[in-house]
Amino acid sequence: MIAGKRFEFLRAANLAPKDISGRKANCRISAARLSFTILITAAIFFIDGCNSCQRPRLRLGAYFGAPVGIAYPDPEHLGRHGYTKWWSEKIGLVYTCKGGFVDIGHLRDSADRTSYCALITYENLLKEKTELSFQLLEPSRHIVTIEYPDSWHEQPNKEEIAHEIAIGLGQYLAYNTMVWHEIITWYGYKYTGVFSEYISAFSWEDIYSDVVGTHVAVKVLNNGGDNYDKKMTEFIYKELQSLDVQPISTAKKAEKLVKGKWFEGDIYPFVHLKKRNFDTGCDDGFVTPWLVPGICGNSQPLSYPVPNIDFLQKYGFSVKVEIEPKIMESHKILKLVYPDGDGKNIIPSEHFPIIMKYITEEEIKKFGREVNVPNL
């Protein structure tokens, strides 16, 4: 068996892709290019049409998933997590005293992306592949070049080391894909092909929910078990409890306080964000949540560390991670990081800080310095 028993519970959940080692494994989702009304209806029932790839599937956002206004699920009854099936899953926003608003859809998505990236990394490590690439919901392709230590061929604990590296690298790759999604939507990328997703790019809860999801996935992958969806359901609940999740009434109270100040509008895409959180951890290595003033008394925000690949030095590995944009908006981004026009791929470790600095400064120019501050 290629992956051994360490990731067997992921295989049982049908996460394993059919072809993960080469650039030819390219399964795309066909998005409905319909009117807004039809699009909303179709999206509710839409499932990733590329089951053979078993990539993380599409999940609707907190606005997109509700007929009118924001969806607020009961945090005590979020349903069973489903990597491939969504019938009982609940998405939407919950409010936590230590993490502010948490988008359950984003959390689930980033957790599944972490698991997916960990599995494909693990299988490639055991095959001693020097390059792997993958594509998720966006057209962009993520490329990983791996340099092995000289002793890897004779390593007696190869599976154990590959397991540890795969989880850490999977978390790093997944987080990069989530930040990249926010970046390209800020630049106007249209996943549906109908309207710009700039509307919701870097909303105040997105990146925090993403990084929380990657940490939940790491706990699940290190814990193992016989059922991925069951474990993910359990650990999502535990993580929200550790953040002091609040009932629906508190979440709605928090919304009333920020509506008109942090955002305007009720239904996507007729929503306008007046504030955006650009904290991706590029400065201090942590993502800090926005707490709504006046909710939960004097609670302090709980920051989460951003995934990194420093741990690879422990075993003598090194990797290079790149993103091949493959989107119409890429020329704007590439021009920013390659002013001389001498590059075509994004290197997250080098270019994300440059991009985030530019995006933040642009929003401040347009809307003032308060755009990036969680005040009322």
C-alpha positions in Angstrom: 0.0 0.0 0.0 1.5 3.3 -1.1 0.5 5.5 1.9 0.7 2.8 4.6 -1.7 2.9 7.5 -0.9 6.4 8.7 -3.3 8.0 6.2 -5.6 5.1 5.7 -8.5 6.8 7.3 -8.2 9.5 4.7 -8.3 6.9 1.9 -11.4 5.5 3.5 -13.0 8.9 3.1 -12.1 8.8 -0.6 -9.6 11.7 -0.4 -6.9 9.9 -2.4 -6.5 11.5 -5.9 -6.1 9.3 -8.9 -3.0 11.1 -10.2 -1.1 13.5 -8.1 2.5 13.4 -9.2 2.5 15.1 -12.6 1.2 18.3 -14.1 -1.1 16.5 -16.3 -3.5 15.7 -13.5 -5.8 18.6 -14.3 -9.4 18.2 -13.3 -11.5 21.4 -13.5 -14.9 22.3 -12.3 -17.4 23.8 -14.7 -19.0 26.8 -13.1 -22.5 27.8 -14.0 -22.5 31.0 -16.0 -26.1 31.9 -15.3 -28.1 34.9 -14.1 -27.7 35.7 -10.4 -31.0 34.2 -9.4 -30.3 30.9 -11.2 -26.8 30.9 -9.9 -27.8 31.1 -6.3 -30.3 28.2 -6.7 -27.8 26.1 -8.6 -25.0 26.8 -6.1 -27.0 25.4 -3.2 -27.1 22.0 -4.9 -23.8 22.2 -6.6 -21.2 19.5 -5.9 -17.6 19.4 -7.2 -18.0 17.7 -10.5 -14.5 16.1 -10.4 -15.0 13.3 -8.0 -12.2 11.3 -9.6 -9.7 13.9 -8.3 -11.3 14.0 -4.8 -10.2 17.5 -4.2 -11.9 19.5 -1.4 -15.3 20.5 -2.7 -17.0 23.8 -3.1 -18.6 25.3 0.1 -20.7 28.4 0.1 -19.8 31.4 2.2 -21.7 32.9 5.1 -23.6 35.3 2.8 -23.8 33.1 -0.3 -25.3 30.2 1.7 -28.3 32.1 3.1 -31.4 33.2 1.2 -31.4 36.6 2.9 -28.6 38.0 5.1 -25.9 36.1 7.0 -26.4 32.4 8.0 -26.0 31.8 11.7 -25.9 28.1 12.5 -26.3 26.7 16.0 -22.7 26.0 17.1 -24.0 23.0 19.2 -25.5 21.4 16.0 -23.2 22.0 13.1 -23.9 18.6 11.5 -21.5 15.9 10.4 -18.5 17.2 8.5 -18.4 15.8 5.0 -15.4 15.8 2.7 -17.3 14.5 -0.2 -21.0 14.8 1.0 -22.6 17.9 2.5 -26.1 16.8 3.3 -25.9 17.4 7.1 -23.1 20.0 7.2 -23.9 23.5 8.5 -22.0 26.6 7.4 -22.3 30.2 8.2 -20.9 32.4 10.9 -20.6 31.7 14.6 -19.3 34.1 17.2 -16.5 33.3 19.7 -15.3 35.3 22.6 -11.6 34.6 21.7 -11.8 34.5 17.9 -14.6 36.9 17.0 -16.6 35.8 14.0 -15.6 32.4 12.6 -16.8 31.3 9.1 -17.5 27.6 9.4 -17.4 27.2 5.6 -13.9 28.6 5.5 -12.8 26.6 8.4 -14.1 23.3 6.9 -12.6 24.2 3.5 -9.1 25.0 4.8 -9.2 21.9 7.0 -10.0 19.6 4.0 -7.4 21.4 1.9 -4.8 20.7 4.6 -5.7 17.0 4.6 -5.7 16.8 0.9 -2.3 18.5 0.6 -0.9 16.3 3.3 -2.0 13.1 1.6 -0.5 14.0 -1.8 2.7 15.2 -0.2 3.0 11.9 1.8 2.5 9.7 -1.3 5.0 11.7 -3.3 7.6 11.6 -0.5 7.4 7.8 -0.4 7.8 7.7 -4.1 10.7 10.0 -3.8 9.3 12.4 -6.3 11.2 15.7 -6.7 8.2 17.7 -7.9 4.5 17.6 -7.3 1.7 19.9 -8.4 -1.9 20.3 -7.7 -4.9 22.4 -8.5 -7.9 23.1 -6.3 -11.1 25.1 -7.0 -9.2 28.0 -8.6 -7.4 27.6 -12.0 -4.0 28.3 -10.4 -1.6 25.5 -10.1 0.6 25.0 -7.0 4.0 23.6 -7.7 6.3 22.0 -5.0 9.9 21.2 -5.7 11.4 18.9 -3.1 15.1 18.4 -2.3 15.8 15.3 -0.3 18.6 14.7 2.2 21.4 12.4 0.9 20.5 9.8 3.5 16.8 9.5 2.5 17.3 6.2 0.6 18.7 4.5 3.7 16.3 6.1 6.2 14.8 3.3 8.3 12.0 5.5 9.7 11.0 6.8 6.3 7.2 6.5 6.8 7.3 8.3 10.2 9.4 11.1 8.8 7.2 11.4 5.7 4.1 11.5 7.8 5.4 14.4 9.9 6.7 16.3 6.9 3.5 15.7 5.0 1.3 17.1 7.7 3.4 20.2 8.3 3.9 20.9 4.6 0.2 20.1 3.9 -0.8 22.7 6.4 1.6 25.3 4.8 0.4 24.6 1.3 -3.3 24.7 2.2 -2.9 28.0 4.0 -1.1 29.4 1.0 -4.0 28.4 -1.2 -6.5 30.1 1.1 -4.5 33.4 1.2 -4.0 33.2 -2.6 -7.8 32.9 -3.0 -8.3 36.1 -1.1 -5.6 37.8 -3.1 -7.0 36.9 -6.5 -10.5 37.7 -5.5 -9.4 41.1 -4.3 -7.9 41.6 -7.8 -11.3 40.8 -9.3 -11.2 37.1 -10.0 -14.6 35.7 -10.8 -15.0 32.1 -9.8 -18.5 32.0 -11.1 -17.7 34.1 -14.2 -20.7 36.3 -13.3 -19.6 38.9 -10.7 -16.4 40.0 -9.0 -15.6 38.4 -5.7 -13.8 41.5 -4.6 -17.0 42.1 -2.6 -15.9 39.6 0.1 -12.1 39.5 -0.3 -10.4 39.7 3.1 -13.6 40.1 5.1 -12.7 40.3 8.7 -13.2 36.7 9.6 -11.9 34.9 6.4 -8.1 34.5 7.1 -8.6 33.8 10.8 -11.1 31.1 10.0 -8.7 29.7 7.4 -5.8 29.4 9.8 -7.9 27.9 12.5 -9.1 25.2 10.0 -5.5 24.3 9.2 -4.7 23.7 12.8 -7.9 21.6 13.3 -6.7 19.4 10.4 -3.3 18.9 11.9 -4.9 17.7 15.1 -7.1 15.3 13.2 -4.2 14.0 11.1 -2.0 13.5 14.1 -4.9 11.8 16.0 -5.8 9.3 13.2 -8.8 7.1 13.7 -11.1 5.1 11.5 -13.3 7.8 10.1 -12.1 11.2 8.8 -15.5 12.9 8.7 -16.3 11.8 12.2 -12.9 13.0 13.6 -13.2 16.3 11.8 -16.7 16.8 13.2 -15.4 16.1 16.7 -12.3 18.3 16.5 -14.1 21.3 14.9 -16.5 21.2 17.9 -13.6 21.1 20.3 -11.8 24.0 18.6 -14.8 26.2 18.7 -15.3 25.3 22.4 -11.7 26.4 23.1 -12.5 29.7 21.4 -15.5 30.1 23.7 -18.1 29.9 21.0 -21.4 31.7 21.8 -25.1 30.9 21.0 -26.8 32.3 17.9 -28.3 35.2 19.9 -24.8 36.5 20.7 -23.7 36.2 17.1 -26.7 38.2 15.9 -26.1 40.8 18.6 -22.6 41.2 17.3 -23.8 41.6 13.8 -26.2 44.4 14.8 -23.2 46.2 16.4 -21.0 46.0 13.2 -23.7 46.4 10.5 -23.3 49.8 8.9 -19.8 50.1 10.4 -18.0 47.0 9.1 -20.4 46.2 6.3 -23.6 47.3 4.5 -26.2 45.2 2.7 -28.0 42.0 3.3 -27.6 39.6 0.3 -24.6 38.7 -1.8 -23.5 40.3 -4.1 -25.2 43.5 -2.9 -22.9 43.7 0.1 -20.3 46.4 0.7 -17.4 45.8 3.1 -16.4 49.0 4.9 -13.6 47.2 6.8 -11.3 44.4 5.8 -8.8 42.4 7.8 -5.5 42.1 5.9 -3.6 40.2 8.7 -2.2 37.1 7.0 0.7 36.8 9.5 3.3 38.2 7.1 4.6 40.6 9.7 4.7 38.7 13.0 3.9 35.1 12.1 0.4 35.2 13.7 -3.1 35.9 12.6 -5.1 37.9 15.2 -8.9 37.9 15.1 -11.2 40.9 15.3 -13.3 40.9 18.4 -16.5 43.0 18.3 -16.3 45.7 21.0 -18.9 45.3 23.7 -19.3 41.5 23.2 -17.9 39.1 25.8 -16.6 41.8 28.2 -12.9 41.9 28.4 -12.0 38.8 26.4 -8.6 38.9 24.7 -8.1 37.7 21.1 -6.4 34.3 20.6 -3.9 34.6 17.8 -3.0 31.5 15.8 0.5 30.9 14.3 0.8 30.9 10.6 2.1 27.6 9.1 5.7 27.7 8.0 8.3 25.2 6.8 11.1 25.8 9.2 10.6 22.3 10.6 12.0 20.8 7.4 15.5 21.6 8.4 15.2 19.0 11.2 15.4 16.2 8.6 17.5 18.0 6.0 14.7 18.6 3.5 14.2 21.8 1.5 11.3 22.8 -0.7 10.4 25.5 -3.2 6.8 26.4 -3.4 5.4 28.3 -6.4 2.0 29.3 -7.8 1.4 29.4 -11.5 -1.5 32.0 -11.6 -3.4 30.9 -14.7 -6.0 33.6 -14.2 -6.8 36.7 -16.3 -6.0 39.0 -13.4 -2.4 37.6 -13.1 -0.7 40.3 -15.1 -1.6 42.8 -12.4 -0.1 40.7 -9.6 3.0 39.6 -11.6 3.7 43.2 -12.6 3.8 44.1 -8.9 6.3 41.4 -7.8 8.2 41.3 -11.1 8.4 45.0 -12.1 11.0 44.1 -14.8 8.7 41.5 -16.2 11.2 38.7 -15.6 9.0 36.2 -13.8 5.8 34.2 -14.3 5.2 32.4 -11.0 4.4 33.6 -7.5 6.6 32.5 -4.7 4.5 32.8 -1.5 7.3 33.2 1.0 8.8 36.1 -1.0 5.8 37.7 -2.8 2.9 37.4 -0.4 4.4 40.1 1.9 4.9 42.4 -1.1 1.3 41.8 -2.3 -0.3 42.2 1.1 1.6 45.5 1.7 0.3 46.8 -1.6 -3.3 45.7 -1.1 -3.4 47.2 2.4 -2.0 50.5 1.2 -4.4 50.7 -1.7 -7.4 50.1 0.6 -6.1 52.8 3.0 -5.8 55.3 0.2 -9.4 54.6 -0.9 -11.1 54.3 2.4 -8.8 55.7 5.1 -6.7 54.1 7.8 -9.8 52.9 9.7 -10.5 50.3 7.0 -8.1 47.9 8.7 -9.0 48.6 12.3 -11.8 46.7 14.1 -13.4 49.6 15.8 -17.0 50.8 15.9 
